[in-house]
Amino acid sequence: MKKYIVLILSLSAFLYSNNIDGKEVFKTYCWGCHHETAEAFGPPFSEIAAKRTRDEIAAYIIDPKAMYEAFGYKRSVMTEFNLNDKERDAVVDYVLLQKGK
């Protein structure tokens, strides 16, 4: 029985450590130019979430220059960050949570 409890606790810790918090990714990489609902150097996440799909947001994070041109933006190109897939997905989820705020 003790082995099963240790196994379950170990598995829970492993799964928890693999979760990436989109808000933390936002604070680390995005907050300098974006805010959740207020205009900053870049548009607020609430505006992005209202205009763009999950795939468009992810594509913009992967290749800001290409998407900047595709969307016809007039502002400066977003800085490229080398986020891994989990970080990117987490921050995209966080952006989409701002829709309607």
N, CA, C and O atoms as a Tinker XYZ file with bonds, in Angstrom:
   404  protein
     1  N      0.828000   -1.194000    0.000000    73     2
     2  CA     0.000000    0.000000    0.000000    64     1     3
     3  C      0.875000    1.262000    0.000000    63     2     4     5
     4  O      0.595000    2.235000   -0.700000    81     3
     5  N      1.934000    1.214000    0.801000    73     3     6
     6  CA     2.830000    2.352000    0.887000    64     5     7
     7  C      3.446000    2.676000   -0.475000    63     6     8     9
     8  O      3.610000    3.844000   -0.828000    81     7
     9  N      3.784000    1.636000   -1.235000    73     7    10
    10  CA     4.375000    1.827000   -2.563000    64     9    11
    11  C      3.408000    2.555000   -3.489000    63    10    12    13
    12  O      3.817000    3.412000   -4.273000    81    11
    13  N      2.129000    2.214000   -3.397000    73    11    14
    14  CA     1.131000    2.848000   -4.260000    64    13    15
    15  C      0.961000    4.328000   -3.922000    63    14    16    17
    16  O      0.809000    5.166000   -4.812000    81    15
    17  N      0.988000    4.633000   -2.647000    73    15    18
    18  CA     0.861000    6.031000   -2.237000    64    17    19
    19  C      2.060000    6.835000   -2.742000    63    18    20    21
    20  O      1.896000    7.938000   -3.264000    81    19
    21  N      3.256000    6.285000   -2.587000    73    19    22
    22  CA     4.462000    6.951000   -3.072000    64    21    23
    23  C      4.397000    7.119000   -4.588000    63    22    24    25
    24  O      4.759000    8.172000   -5.114000    81    23
    25  N      3.940000    6.090000   -5.284000    73    23    26
    26  CA     3.811000    6.154000   -6.739000    64    25    27
    27  C      2.828000    7.245000   -7.155000    63    26    28    29
    28  O      3.109000    8.023000   -8.067000    81    27
    29  N      1.698000    7.300000   -6.501000    73    27    30
    30  CA     0.679000    8.310000   -6.827000    64    29    31
    31  C      1.214000    9.715000   -6.543000    63    30    32    33
    32  O      1.028000   10.623000   -7.353000    81    31
    33  N      1.869000    9.896000   -5.410000    73    31    34
    34  CA     2.431000   11.213000   -5.091000    64    33    35
    35  C      3.520000   11.613000   -6.074000    63    34    36    37
    36  O      3.605000   12.775000   -6.472000    81    35
    37  N      4.347000   10.661000   -6.463000    73    35    38
    38  CA     5.404000   10.946000   -7.440000    64    37    39
    39  C      4.816000   11.332000   -8.787000    63    38    40    41
    40  O      5.275000   12.280000   -9.425000    81    39
    41  N      3.801000   10.594000   -9.215000    73    39    42
    42  CA     3.146000   10.893000  -10.489000    64    41    43
    43  C      2.485000   12.265000  -10.442000    63    42    44    45
    44  O      2.572000   13.032000  -11.402000    81    43
    45  N      1.829000   12.575000   -9.336000    73    43    46
    46  CA     1.189000   13.889000   -9.195000    64    45    47
    47  C      2.221000   15.010000   -9.268000    63    46    48    49
    48  O      1.997000   16.025000   -9.927000    81    47
    49  N      3.345000   14.825000   -8.593000    73    47    50
    50  CA     4.403000   15.844000   -8.623000    64    49    51
    51  C      4.960000   16.004000  -10.028000    63    50    52    53
    52  O      5.227000   17.123000  -10.465000    81    51
    53  N      5.137000   14.893000  -10.741000    73    51    54
    54  CA     5.637000   14.941000  -12.114000    64    53    55
    55  C      4.666000   15.699000  -13.014000    63    54    56    57
    56  O      5.074000   16.568000  -13.786000    81    55
    57  N      3.389000   15.369000  -12.914000    73    55    58
    58  CA     2.393000   16.039000  -13.753000    64    57    59
    59  C      2.307000   17.518000  -13.415000    63    58    60    61
    60  O      2.179000   18.352000  -14.311000    81    59
    61  N      2.375000   17.849000  -12.148000    73    59    62
    62  CA     2.313000   19.248000  -11.743000    64    61    63
    63  C      3.516000   20.022000  -12.279000    63    62    64    65
    64  O      3.374000   21.151000  -12.748000    81    63
    65  N      4.694000   19.415000  -12.207000    73    63    66
    66  CA     5.901000   20.105000  -12.667000    64    65    67
    67  C      5.905000   20.315000  -14.174000    63    66    68    69
    68  O      6.609000   21.195000  -14.668000    81    67
    69  N      5.130000   19.520000  -14.918000    73    67    70
    70  CA     5.064000   19.672000  -16.368000    64    69    71
    71  C      3.990000   20.665000  -16.808000    63    70    72    73
    72  O      3.920000   21.020000  -17.984000    81    71
    73  N      3.153000   21.114000  -15.873000    73    71    74
    74  CA     2.166000   22.133000  -16.203000    64    73    75
    75  C      2.857000   23.480000  -16.296000    63    74    76    77
    76  O      3.682000   23.824000  -15.449000    81    75
    77  N      2.527000   24.222000  -17.300000    73    75    78
    78  CA     3.113000   25.550000  -17.469000    64    77    79
    79  C      1.980000   26.558000  -17.374000    63    78    80    81
    80  O      0.959000   26.430000  -18.051000    81    79
    81  N      2.169000   27.542000  -16.542000    73    79    82
    82  CA     1.165000   28.561000  -16.297000    64    81    83
    83  C      1.316000   29.673000  -17.333000    63    82    84    85
    84  O      2.349000   30.339000  -17.399000    81    83
    85  N      0.278000   29.863000  -18.137000    73    83    86
    86  CA     0.309000   30.887000  -19.171000    64    85    87
    87  C      0.530000   32.283000  -18.624000    63    86    88    89
    88  O      1.176000   33.110000  -19.266000    81    87
    89  N     -0.005000   32.550000  -17.435000    73    87    90
    90  CA     0.194000   33.872000  -16.840000    64    89    91
    91  C      1.669000   34.090000  -16.498000    63    90    92    93
    92  O      2.181000   35.202000  -16.632000    81    91
    93  N      2.345000   33.040000  -16.062000    73    91    94
    94  CA     3.774000   33.155000  -15.761000    64    93    95
    95  C      4.589000   33.375000  -17.038000    63    94    96    97
    96  O      5.546000   34.148000  -17.041000    81    95
    97  N      4.209000   32.696000  -18.119000    73    95    98
    98  CA     4.886000   32.913000  -19.407000    64    97    99
    99  C      4.657000   34.363000  -19.840000    63    98   100   101
   100  O      5.584000   35.036000  -20.292000    81    99
   101  N      3.429000   34.833000  -19.701000    73    99   102
   102  CA     3.087000   36.222000  -20.013000    64   101   103
   103  C      3.968000   37.192000  -19.219000    63   102   104   105
   104  O      4.539000   38.124000  -19.786000    81   103
   105  N      4.076000   36.969000  -17.910000    73   103   106
   106  CA     4.882000   37.861000  -17.068000    64   105   107
   107  C      6.352000   37.852000  -17.488000    63   106   108   109
   108  O      7.026000   38.882000  -17.443000    81   107
   109  N      6.834000   36.694000  -17.891000    73   107   110
   110  CA     8.243000   36.556000  -18.249000    64   109   111
   111  C      8.571000   37.179000  -19.597000    63   110   112   113
   112  O      9.584000   37.866000  -19.733000    81   111
   113  N      7.723000   36.947000  -20.595000    73   111   114
   114  CA     8.068000   37.332000  -21.967000    64   113   115
   115  C      7.230000   38.472000  -22.551000    63   114   116   117
   116  O      7.728000   39.232000  -23.382000    81   115
   117  N      5.996000   38.604000  -22.142000    73   115   118
   118  CA     5.055000   39.475000  -22.859000    64   117   119
   119  C      4.756000   40.799000  -22.162000    63   118   120   121
   120  O      4.433000   41.793000  -22.813000    81   119
   121  N      4.864000   40.806000  -20.848000    73   119   122
   122  CA     4.386000   41.932000  -20.070000    64   121   123
   123  C      5.065000   43.249000  -20.409000    63   122   124   125
   124  O      4.463000   44.305000  -20.215000    81   123
   125  N      6.276000   43.228000  -20.900000    73   123   126
   126  CA     6.959000   44.470000  -21.257000    64   125   127
   127  C      6.246000   45.256000  -22.346000    63   126   128   129
   128  O      6.365000   46.480000  -22.405000    81   127
   129  N      5.507000   44.567000  -23.206000    73   127   130
   130  CA     4.829000   45.233000  -24.330000    64   129   131
   131  C      3.311000   45.061000  -24.323000    63   130   132   133
   132  O      2.603000   45.864000  -24.933000    81   131
   133  N      2.804000   44.049000  -23.657000    73   131   134
   134  CA     1.363000   43.765000  -23.655000    64   133   135
   135  C      0.824000   43.754000  -22.228000    63   134   136   137
   136  O      1.539000   43.445000  -21.275000    81   135
   137  N     -0.444000   44.095000  -22.112000    73   135   138
   138  CA    -1.167000   43.945000  -20.849000    64   137   139
   139  C     -2.452000   43.202000  -21.173000    63   138   140   141
   140  O     -2.845000   43.099000  -22.335000    81   139
   141  N     -3.100000   42.688000  -20.141000    73   139   142
   142  CA    -4.288000   41.883000  -20.387000    64   141   143
   143  C     -5.389000   42.685000  -21.086000    63   142   144   145
   144  O     -5.941000   42.244000  -22.095000    81   143
   145  N     -5.700000   43.858000  -20.547000    73   143   146
   146  CA    -6.837000   44.608000  -21.084000    64   145   147
   147  C     -6.517000   46.058000  -21.442000    63   146   148   149
   148  O     -7.377000   46.758000  -21.976000    81   147
   149  N     -5.313000   46.520000  -21.163000    73   147   150
   150  CA    -4.956000   47.918000  -21.425000    64   149   151
   151  C     -3.969000   48.016000  -22.584000    63   150   152   153
   152  O     -3.144000   47.127000  -22.792000    81   151
   153  N     -4.068000   49.092000  -23.321000    73   151   154
   154  CA    -3.140000   49.359000  -24.419000    64   153   155
   155  C     -1.762000   49.654000  -23.839000    63   154   156   157
   156  O     -1.632000   50.432000  -22.894000    81   155
   157  N     -0.757000   49.042000  -24.400000    73   155   158
   158  CA     0.636000   49.299000  -24.019000    64   157   159
   159  C      1.390000   49.498000  -25.329000    63   158   160   161
   160  O      0.817000   50.021000  -26.285000    81   159
   161  N      2.640000   49.103000  -25.397000    73   159   162
   162  CA     3.369000   49.193000  -26.663000    64   161   163
   163  C      2.704000   48.299000  -27.707000    63   162   164   165
   164  O      2.579000   48.677000  -28.872000    81   163
   165  N      2.284000   47.124000  -27.284000    73   163   166
   166  CA     1.539000   46.200000  -28.141000    64   165   167
   167  C      0.074000   46.199000  -27.736000    63   166   168   169
   168  O     -0.278000   46.727000  -26.682000    81   167
   169  N     -0.778000   45.614000  -28.558000    73   167   170
   170  CA    -2.207000   45.595000  -28.238000    64   169   171
   171  C     -2.495000   44.728000  -27.014000    63   170   172   173
   172  O     -1.748000   43.795000  -26.720000    81   171
   173  N     -3.582000   45.039000  -26.298000    73   171   174
   174  CA    -3.941000   44.219000  -25.145000    64   173   175
   175  C     -4.372000   42.818000  -25.575000    63   174   176   177
   176  O     -4.873000   42.620000  -26.681000    81   175
   177  N     -4.170000   41.861000  -24.689000    73   175   178
   178  CA    -4.558000   40.484000  -24.993000    64   177   179
   179  C     -6.054000   40.374000  -25.267000    63   178   180   181
   180  O     -6.472000   39.547000  -26.077000    81   179
   181  N     -6.865000   41.198000  -24.604000    73   179   182
   182  CA    -8.310000   41.136000  -24.838000    64   181   183
   183  C     -8.636000   41.469000  -26.295000    63   182   184   185
   184  O     -9.529000   40.861000  -26.885000    81   183
   185  N     -7.920000   42.423000  -26.871000    73   183   186
   186  CA    -8.123000   42.792000  -28.280000    64   185   187
   187  C     -7.633000   41.681000  -29.212000    63   186   188   189
   188  O     -8.295000   41.346000  -30.194000    81   187
   189  N     -6.478000   41.123000  -28.895000    73   187   190
   190  CA    -5.943000   40.026000  -29.709000    64   189   191
   191  C     -6.908000   38.847000  -29.688000    63   190   192   193
   192  O     -7.201000   38.263000  -30.732000    81   191
   193  N     -7.403000   38.497000  -28.500000    73   191   194
   194  CA    -8.312000   37.354000  -28.359000    64   193   195
   195  C     -9.617000   37.572000  -29.116000    63   194   196   197
   196  O    -10.215000   36.619000  -29.615000    81   195
   197  N    -10.057000   38.822000  -29.202000    73   195   198
   198  CA   -11.299000   39.126000  -29.909000    64   197   199
   199  C    -11.138000   39.035000  -31.423000    63   198   200   201
   200  O    -12.109000   38.773000  -32.133000    81   199
   201  N     -9.920000   39.248000  -31.922000    73   199   202
   202  CA    -9.695000   39.313000  -33.366000    64   201   203
   203  C     -9.069000   38.066000  -33.973000    63   202   204   205
   204  O     -9.251000   37.806000  -35.163000    81   203
   205  N     -8.337000   37.292000  -33.184000    73   203   206
   206  CA    -7.519000   36.213000  -33.742000    64   205   207
   207  C     -7.915000   34.845000  -33.211000    63   206   208   209
   208  O     -8.413000   34.708000  -32.093000    81   207
   209  N     -7.681000   33.841000  -34.040000    73   207   210
   210  CA    -7.933000   32.455000  -33.643000    64   209   211
   211  C     -6.725000   31.918000  -32.880000    63   210   212   213
   212  O     -5.654000   32.526000  -32.870000    81   211
   213  N     -6.919000   30.786000  -32.253000    73   211   214
   214  CA    -5.828000   30.101000  -31.551000    64   213   215
   215  C     -4.645000   29.882000  -32.491000    63   214   216   217
   216  O     -3.501000   30.161000  -32.133000    81   215
   217  N     -4.925000   29.383000  -33.692000    73   215   218
   218  CA    -3.854000   29.097000  -34.648000    64   217   219
   219  C     -3.127000   30.364000  -35.085000    63   218   220   221
   220  O     -1.907000   30.351000  -35.249000    81   219
   221  N     -3.859000   31.452000  -35.275000    73   219   222
   222  CA    -3.226000   32.712000  -35.677000    64   221   223
   223  C     -2.318000   33.256000  -34.573000    63   222   224   225
   224  O     -1.221000   33.744000  -34.845000    81   223
   225  N     -2.779000   33.167000  -33.341000    73   223   226
   226  CA    -1.968000   33.652000  -32.220000    64   225   227
   227  C     -0.699000   32.817000  -32.099000    63   226   228   229
   228  O      0.394000   33.357000  -31.928000    81   227
   229  N     -0.847000   31.501000  -32.189000    73   227   230
   230  CA     0.319000   30.609000  -32.102000    64   229   231
   231  C      1.293000   30.887000  -33.245000    63   230   232   233
   232  O      2.504000   30.936000  -33.030000    81   231
   233  N      0.774000   31.068000  -34.451000    73   231   234
   234  CA     1.632000   31.341000  -35.608000    64   233   235
   235  C      2.373000   32.661000  -35.431000    63   234   236   237
   236  O      3.538000   32.773000  -35.810000    81   235
   237  N      1.710000   33.655000  -34.862000    73   235   238
   238  CA     2.351000   34.948000  -34.633000    64   237   239
   239  C      3.491000   34.819000  -33.630000    63   238   240   241
   240  O      4.530000   35.462000  -33.782000    81   239
   241  N      3.300000   33.993000  -32.610000    73   239   242
   242  CA     4.361000   33.779000  -31.620000    64   241   243
   243  C      5.542000   33.050000  -32.259000    63   242   244   245
   244  O      6.697000   33.362000  -31.969000    81   243
   245  N      5.256000   32.089000  -33.119000    73   243   246
   246  CA     6.316000   31.307000  -33.772000    64   245   247
   247  C      7.122000   32.165000  -34.741000    63   246   248   249
   248  O      8.352000   32.113000  -34.742000    81   247
   249  N      6.432000   32.954000  -35.566000    73   247   250
   250  CA     7.125000   33.756000  -36.584000    64   249   251
   251  C      6.481000   35.140000  -36.684000    63   250   252   253
   252  O      5.687000   35.396000  -37.589000    81   251
   253  N      6.825000   36.028000  -35.753000    73   251   254
   254  CA     6.189000   37.344000  -35.728000    64   253   255
   255  C      6.331000   38.134000  -37.026000    63   254   256   257
   256  O      5.383000   38.796000  -37.449000    81   255
   257  N      7.489000   38.075000  -37.658000    73   255   258
   258  CA     7.708000   38.868000  -38.878000    64   257   259
   259  C      6.777000   38.429000  -40.005000    63   258   260   261
   260  O      6.175000   39.270000  -40.672000    81   259
   261  N      6.656000   37.129000  -40.222000    73   259   262
   262  CA     5.791000   36.622000  -41.293000    64   261   263
   263  C      4.328000   36.971000  -41.029000    63   262   264   265
   264  O      3.607000   37.368000  -41.944000    81   263
   265  N      3.892000   36.823000  -39.783000    73   263   266
   266  CA     2.494000   37.110000  -39.469000    64   265   267
   267  C      2.227000   38.614000  -39.465000    63   266   268   269
   268  O      1.130000   39.047000  -39.819000    81   267
   269  N      3.198000   39.398000  -39.078000    73   267   270
   270  CA     3.093000   40.853000  -39.125000    64   269   271
   271  C      2.752000   41.287000  -40.549000    63   270   272   273
   272  O      1.851000   42.096000  -40.772000    81   271
   273  N      3.488000   40.734000  -41.498000    73   271   274
   274  CA     3.246000   41.057000  -42.905000    64   273   275
   275  C      1.903000   40.502000  -43.378000    63   274   276   277
   276  O      1.173000   41.180000  -44.101000    81   275
   277  N      1.575000   39.280000  -42.975000    73   275   278
   278  CA     0.313000   38.654000  -43.397000    64   277   279
   279  C     -0.897000   39.419000  -42.868000    63   278   280   281
   280  O     -1.907000   39.537000  -43.562000    81   279
   281  N     -0.801000   39.940000  -41.641000    73   279   282
   282  CA    -1.913000   40.677000  -41.041000    64   281   283
   283  C     -1.951000   42.138000  -41.480000    63   282   284   285
   284  O     -2.938000   42.831000  -41.237000    81   283
   285  N     -0.886000   42.610000  -42.125000    73   283   286
   286  CA    -0.844000   43.994000  -42.577000    64   285   287
   287  C     -0.686000   45.001000  -41.453000    63   286   288   289
   288  O     -1.165000   46.130000  -41.563000    81   287
   289  N     -0.026000   44.611000  -40.379000    73   287   290
   290  CA     0.178000   45.516000  -39.248000    64   289   291
   291  C      1.099000   46.665000  -39.624000    63   290   292   293
   292  O      1.962000   46.530000  -40.491000    81   291
   293  N      0.906000   47.790000  -38.964000    73   291   294
   294  CA     1.708000   48.984000  -39.209000    64   293   295
   295  C      2.670000   49.277000  -38.057000    63   294   296   297
   296  O      3.559000   50.118000  -38.192000    81   295
   297  N      2.501000   48.603000  -36.945000    73   295   298
   298  CA     3.369000   48.821000  -35.784000    64   297   299
   299  C      4.687000   48.091000  -35.969000    63   298   300   301
   300  O      4.916000   47.443000  -36.990000    81   299
   301  N      5.543000   48.204000  -34.975000    73   299   302
   302  CA     6.804000   47.459000  -34.975000    64   301   303
   303  C      6.524000   45.964000  -34.870000    63   302   304   305
   304  O      5.519000   45.545000  -34.295000    81   303
   305  N      7.417000   45.182000  -35.426000    73   303   306
   306  CA     7.287000   43.729000  -35.353000    64   305   307
   307  C      7.574000   43.279000  -33.926000    63   306   308   309
   308  O      8.499000   43.774000  -33.282000    81   307
   309  N      6.772000   42.337000  -33.442000    73   307   310
   310  CA     6.971000   41.774000  -32.112000    64   309   311
   311  C      8.321000   41.058000  -32.041000    63   310   312   313
   312  O      8.767000   40.448000  -33.013000    81   311
   313  N      8.951000   41.143000  -30.893000    73   311   314
   314  CA    10.202000   40.426000  -30.657000    64   313   315
   315  C      9.944000   38.928000  -30.744000    63   314   316   317
   316  O      8.915000   38.438000  -30.278000    81   315
   317  N     10.875000   38.211000  -31.340000    73   315   318
   318  CA    10.742000   36.757000  -31.435000    64   317   319
   319  C     11.313000   36.119000  -30.176000    63   318   320   321
   320  O     12.447000   36.396000  -29.783000    81   319
   321  N     10.514000   35.263000  -29.551000    73   319   322
   322  CA    10.946000   34.513000  -28.376000    64   321   323
   323  C     10.954000   33.044000  -28.746000    63   322   324   325
   324  O     10.056000   32.566000  -29.439000    81   323
   325  N     11.948000   32.341000  -28.292000    73   323   326
   326  CA    12.035000   30.910000  -28.583000    64   325   327
   327  C     11.309000   30.113000  -27.510000    63   326   328   329
   328  O     11.935000   29.416000  -26.712000    81   327
   329  N      9.994000   30.219000  -27.495000    73   327   330
   330  CA     9.196000   29.461000  -26.537000    64   329   331
   331  C      9.083000   28.023000  -27.011000    63   330   332   333
   332  O      8.999000   27.760000  -28.211000    81   331
   333  N      9.081000   27.097000  -26.068000    73   331   334
   334  CA     8.816000   25.716000  -26.462000    64   333   335
   335  C      7.310000   25.550000  -26.667000    63   334   336   337
   336  O      6.538000   26.464000  -26.377000    81   335
   337  N      6.900000   24.403000  -27.157000    73   335   338
   338  CA     5.485000   24.180000  -27.480000    64   337   339
   339  C      4.579000   24.366000  -26.267000    63   338   340   341
   340  O      3.504000   24.957000  -26.379000    81   339
   341  N      5.004000   23.867000  -25.112000    73   339   342
   342  CA     4.175000   23.980000  -23.905000    64   341   343
   343  C      4.036000   25.432000  -23.460000    63   342   344   345
   344  O      2.949000   25.860000  -23.072000    81   343
   345  N      5.117000   26.183000  -23.511000    73   343   346
   346  CA     5.056000   27.600000  -23.146000    64   345   347
   347  C      4.154000   28.359000  -24.109000    63   346   348   349
   348  O      3.324000   29.168000  -23.692000    81   347
   349  N      4.325000   28.092000  -25.398000    73   347   350
   350  CA     3.504000   28.772000  -26.407000    64   349   351
   351  C      2.033000   28.449000  -26.199000    63   350   352   353
   352  O      1.197000   29.354000  -26.188000    81   351
   353  N      1.705000   27.173000  -26.034000    73   351   354
   354  CA     0.309000   26.780000  -25.839000    64   353   355
   355  C     -0.270000   27.413000  -24.574000    63   354   356   357
   356  O     -1.423000   27.843000  -24.559000    81   355
   357  N      0.533000   27.468000  -23.524000    73   355   358
   358  CA     0.066000   28.051000  -22.264000    64   357   359
   359  C     -0.230000   29.536000  -22.417000    63   358   360   361
   360  O     -1.245000   30.017000  -21.913000    81   359
   361  N      0.638000   30.266000  -23.103000    73   359   362
   362  CA     0.401000   31.700000  -23.255000    64   361   363
   363  C     -0.741000   31.959000  -24.237000    63   362   364   365
   364  O     -1.477000   32.932000  -24.072000    81   363
   365  N     -0.905000   31.116000  -25.249000    73   363   366
   366  CA    -2.053000   31.254000  -26.158000    64   365   367
   367  C     -3.345000   31.048000  -25.370000    63   366   368   369
   368  O     -4.300000   31.807000  -25.537000    81   367
   369  N     -3.382000   30.032000  -24.519000    73   367   370
   370  CA    -4.562000   29.810000  -23.671000    64   369   371
   371  C     -4.834000   31.036000  -22.807000    63   370   372   373
   372  O     -5.981000   31.451000  -22.646000    81   371
   373  N     -3.772000   31.609000  -22.254000    73   371   374
   374  CA    -3.927000   32.784000  -21.400000    64   373   375
   375  C     -4.448000   33.980000  -22.200000    63   374   376   377
   376  O     -5.312000   34.714000  -21.720000    81   375
   377  N     -3.943000   34.175000  -23.385000    73   375   378
   378  CA    -4.439000   35.259000  -24.245000    64   377   379
   379  C     -5.934000   35.072000  -24.490000    63   378   380   381
   380  O     -6.711000   36.018000  -24.360000    81   379
   381  N     -6.328000   33.870000  -24.839000    73   379   382
   382  CA    -7.733000   33.610000  -25.165000    64   381   383
   383  C     -8.654000   33.764000  -23.957000    63   382   384   385
   384  O     -9.841000   34.043000  -24.121000    81   383
   385  N     -8.125000   33.586000  -22.754000    73   383   386
   386  CA    -8.924000   33.816000  -21.542000    64   385   387
   387  C     -9.301000   35.287000  -21.379000    63   386   388   389
   388  O    -10.235000   35.610000  -20.645000    81   387
   389  N     -8.590000   36.170000  -22.051000    73   387   390
   390  CA    -8.846000   37.607000  -21.927000    64   389   391
   391  C     -9.965000   38.084000  -22.852000    63   390   392   393
   392  O    -10.361000   39.249000  -22.794000    81   391
   393  N    -10.473000   37.204000  -23.696000    73   391   394
   394  CA   -11.531000   37.577000  -24.644000    64   393   395
   395  C    -12.759000   38.073000  -23.880000    63   394   396   397
   396  O    -13.232000   37.422000  -22.949000    81   395
   397  N    -13.254000   39.211000  -24.283000    73   395   398
   398  CA   -14.459000   39.768000  -23.681000    64   397   399
   399  C    -14.225000   40.565000  -22.409000    63   398   400   401
   400  O    -15.183000   41.014000  -21.780000    81   399
   401  N    -12.986000   40.746000  -22.024000    73   399   402
   402  CA   -12.705000   41.515000  -20.792000    64   401   403
   403  C    -12.487000   42.972000  -21.116000    63   402   404
   404  O    -12.238000   43.774000  -20.216000    81   403
